[in-house]
């Protein structure tokens, strides 16, 4: 709900924080898996990597790229189980409908699992200014990846870590600029639509409701990816699946937790495992558990004083 408030605040030019709690919608329920670009982060081990509420006692799982959808066949909305509305005329504004069979398949064990999904960067926005930043790796991760390796560039010997970081930073800056430009254009269009809507609210309630529906559909992909800049340290990306609670792949446990199962196998898709400082005793167990897989297992490099 807070992400939606951040998005709407920006579009409406409101430079302050507030909490918005929309009505529960059983036809559009989002299931979210969260990932980070920074695999060995002490702060995230302390906040999220907990076993029995003990800080820094978990593991960080690094997945191969094949764990996620490699391309986007539905133009940015492949995480929605959308019905095909191509038969509707261009003049018709229709409510978003979900196809419960489009993005989930029944496996040999009789369970419904959703197909591979794209992973998308979160966007961090400061509601009190025009600050926008895409989630990305930090500079330290390049030095931990390449260590003391060097590379020859135009007859100069450079740090490979620094060289790769500079290229990556340039790429992220370009993508951030592209997003900022598109987001500003969205803001301008949003303001125009809201202004037009004011003139028809009383005279044509049906058209006004259709405009509200259209706005919600446009903002749907964004409201799960926009985050307040205070959370930027997390450098998060997300896999999102939106469907109806009536869909066969939706399951419940303990009468309060809803979830959907994912097609790709976690163990088969692992690339690396980082063991948190307070979980070092499990190194041998993890090595045995993954003995038949070519998975790199590392102890966290972060200092941590256990209490």
N, C-alpha and C positions, 0 to 999 in steps of 0.2 A: 504494500500500500504506500509506503514511504517513497518508493521509486516513482510511482505514478504521480505523487504530489510534486516531486522534484521536476519531472517532465512538464507537468501542467504549469508550475510556477514559471519555468523558463519561457514557455510559449506565451504566457500571459504577461510576461515582463514583471513578475512579482519577485523582488529581491529579498526574500525572507523565507524562513523555514516554517512549515506547518505540516500537521499530520492529517492525512485523508484516508478514511476507511470506507471504501465502496461497498455496496451491498453484495452479499454472497451470490455468486452466479454458478449454478451447478452445470450449466451448459458450456461454460468456458473456464475450465479449471486448469491451472498451470502446474506442471511437475518440473522441478528444476534440479539439475545436478551442477555443483559448483567446483571449479578448478582454479588453479593459480599458475601464473607464469614463473613464480619464484618457488622452486621445489624444496629448498632447504631453508625455510624461514623460521627463526626462533619464535617470533611473535605469533605466527600462525600455529606452530606446534603447541604453544602455550594456550591459545584461545580455542583451537579446534581439535588438535591432536591429543585428545585426552582418553584415557582408559580408566574407568571407575572414578571420573572426576579428578584424576591426578594429572597435573600439567606436564606437557612435553613427554607423554608416555605412549604416543601413537606412532604411526608410520606415514610417510608421504609416498603415494603411488604415482609413478610417472608412466603415462600410456604412450604407446606407439600411435602414429598418425592414423593408422588404419582402424583404430578404435572408433573414430568419428566418421561421419559422412564426408566423402572426399569432394563432392561437388554439390551444387545447390540447384536441383532441377525445377524448383517451384519459385524461383526468383525471390529468395529471401524469406519465404514462408513455409519451408518444408517441415518446420516443427509443428505446423497446424494440420490437423486432420480435416482439411477443407473439402467440402463437397464441390463438385464441378458445377459452377454457376454460369458456364459459358452460354447457356441458352437464354439467359436474361439479356434484355436489350440494354444498350449503353445508357439509355435515359432512366433506367430503373435503379433505385438505390435499395439494396436488399440487405436484410440482416445476415450477419455471418453465420454460416451453418457448418457443422462438423460432420465429416464422414467417419463413422466409427470403425470402418474396415480398411481405410486407406493406408494407414501408417503402422499397422500392427498385424502380425501374423501368428497363427497357431502352430506351435512347434510339435515335435514328435511326442513330447511328454504331456501334450494336451494343454499347455500353458500358452497364453497370449503374451507375446513380447513385442515391444515396439522396434521398428527398424532403426538402423544407424541414423543419428541425428548430427547436424552441424554444430560445431562449438563456436561461440561468438564472443568477441571481446565486450566487456563492460565499458561503459563510458562514464567518466567521473566529471561532475559538474558542480561548480560552486554557485549556489542559489543567490549569493549576494554580489556576484560579479559575472563577467563573461568568460570565466575560466572553463576550458574544456580539455580533457586529456583522455586518450584511449588507454586501456590497460595494456601493459607490455612488460617485458623482462627488464630487470634493472642491470646496471653496469657490472655489479659484482658477479652475477651469474656467468658472464663471459670470462672473467678471470678465473673462476673456479672450473670452467669447462676447458679452457685452453692453457691455463697455468703459465709457464715460462716459454711457451712456443713462440717462435718468431716467423715472420713472413717477409719475403722480398717484394717491395712495391716501388717501381720506378727507380731501381738501383739503390733503394734504401731498405735497411733491415728494420722492421717495425715489430712491435708486440702484436701478435695475432689477436689476442684478446681485445686490445684497444682498437685495432683495425676493424674487427668484426663488429664491435660495439658502435663505432662511428657510422658504419654502413647501415646497421640496424636502426640506430637513432634517426638517421636521415629518412629511412623508410617510414618509421612511425610518425615522424613530424609531418611527412607528406600526407599520410593517411588521416592524421588528426586535422590537418588543414582541409582536406576533402570533406571530412565529416562535419567540421565546423561550418563550412560554406553551405552544405546541404541542410544542416540543422537550422541555420539562419533563414534559409529559403522556406523551410517548413514553418518556422515561426511567423514569417510574413504572410504566408498563405493561411495559417491558422487564424491570425488576427483579421484577415479579410473575411474569412468564413464566419467568424463570430460576429463581425460587424453586420454582414448580410443577414445573419440569423436574427439579429435584434429587430430587423424590420418586418419579419414574418412571424414572429413568435405568437402574437395575438391573433393575427388574421388567418394563419394556416398552421394549426397545431400539428397536423400529420406531417407536413414538410419539415417542420422544426424538429420533430422526433426522428425523422429519417436522417437529417443532418447530424444529430447527436450520435446516431448509430454509425454513420460513416466516420465521424471523428474518432469514435472509440476503436473502430477497426483499424484505422490508420495508426493510432497510437499503441495498439496492442503489442506489436513486436518490440517497441521501444521501452514500454513501461517495466519490462523485466530485465533491461540491460542498462538503464540509466541509474547511476548511484551518486550519492552525495560525496563530495570531494574528501570528506573526513575519512572515508574508507579506502582512499587511494592506495595505501600501503599494501592492501590485499592483492592488488593487480590481478583481478578476477576475470575469468571467462566462464561462460555458462552454456550448458546444453538444456534447452527448454522444449517441453512437449505440452501442448495445449489440447485438451479434449473434454468430452462430456463425462460426468461421473457415471453415466449409464454405459460407457464403453466397456467392452469385455476385458480389456487389458488392465483396467483399474482395480486394484485390490486394497483391502483394509486389514490392518493388524491391530490388536488390542483395542478395538472399537474406537480408535481415534486417529490412527496414522494411515494416510492414503499413499499409495505408491504404484508405479508401473515398473515392470521388469524390462531390461534392456537386452537386445539381441546379441550384441558382441560379448564374448566371454572375457571377464576381467583377467583371470590368470593367463590366458593365452595372449592377451594384449599388453602385458606389462613390459616396460623397457628398463626401468630402474626402480629401486626402492630405497628411500632414505629413512633411517631409523632415528627417531627422536632421542635426545640425550638421556631421558629417563626410561628408555626402552631397550637399552643396550643388551640386556640379558636375553632378549629374544632373537639376537642375531643368528645364533646357531639353528634355532627353530625355523626361522624364515629361510635360511639356506637349505635346510632339509625339505621344507615345504615346496620350494621352487627348484629342487635338485634336477628336475628334468627339463628346465627352461633356462635359456640363455639370458638371465636377468641379472643386471649389476646391482649388488646390495652394498650400500655405503652407510657408515655411521655419520650422523650429523656433525658438521664442523663447528657448530655453535656452542659457546660456553653456556653452561646452565648449572646453577647451584640449587640442588634439591633441598627441600625443606621437610 
